[in-house]
Amino acid sequence: MTVPLPYSPSRLDLPNTLTEAIERAMQDVVQSLQQAIEALTAERDLLTEQIETLQSTLEALSGAKPARRGRKPGPAKAKAEAEGTRKKPKWSPEAKEAARKRMQKYWAERKKAEAAGATKKTASKKKTASAAKKKKATAKAAASTKKKATTKRRLTKSQIAAAKTEAGSTPAS
């Protein structure tokens, strides 16, 4: 009886042959993928070239660029783009002085009103605070009277026994 050895030459050849077959198959797959990529790239280049040709023909026929997307620029922006830079509007010295006086008057009136305590916010805050205090005091008083009413009186054992005998049951001692 002969048992084949695990390292016999016939068994070692099989994996090498299998490995070579897998490598050849992988090379074929890679090569076919590269060919597909080259074909698609060539097609993309051809389409890009055709699009550019059509766009240039359209521009030549209409004399303008294709319609742009989005909002049209407003007149101020178009003017700024024509000049090259956009400038910030400036106030004249008279306008600055008038604004300064208006704000001085506004803040003086506001300060005077706050000192008198006549601002709407201050008055409403005072009313709200006093109303909250009254509500809290009322709730506290109601809770204390309820607590007094619900407090139970403790009875002694003899009083409990007497109450049971009056009700018709016998005391259990």
Number of C-alpha atoms within 10 A of each C-alpha: 3 4 5 9 9 9 8 9 9 11 12 11 10 11 11 11 11 11 11 12 12 12 12 12 12 12 12 12 12 12 12 12 12 12 12 12 12 12 11 12 12 12 12 12 11 11 12 12 11 11 12 11 11 12 13 12 12 14 12 11 9 9 9 9 11 11 6 7 6 6 6 9 10 8 9 11 13 13 13 12 12 10 10 9 10 13 9 6 6 8 9 8 9 9 10 11 11 11 12 12 10 10 11 12 12 11 11 11 12 14 13 12 13 15 10 9 13 13 15 11 11 12 13 12 12 13 12 12 12 12 12 12 12 12 11 12 12 11 11 12 11 11 12 10 10 11 11 9 9 8 8 8 6 8 8 8 9 10 10 13 16 13 14 14 11 10 9 8 11 12 12 6 4
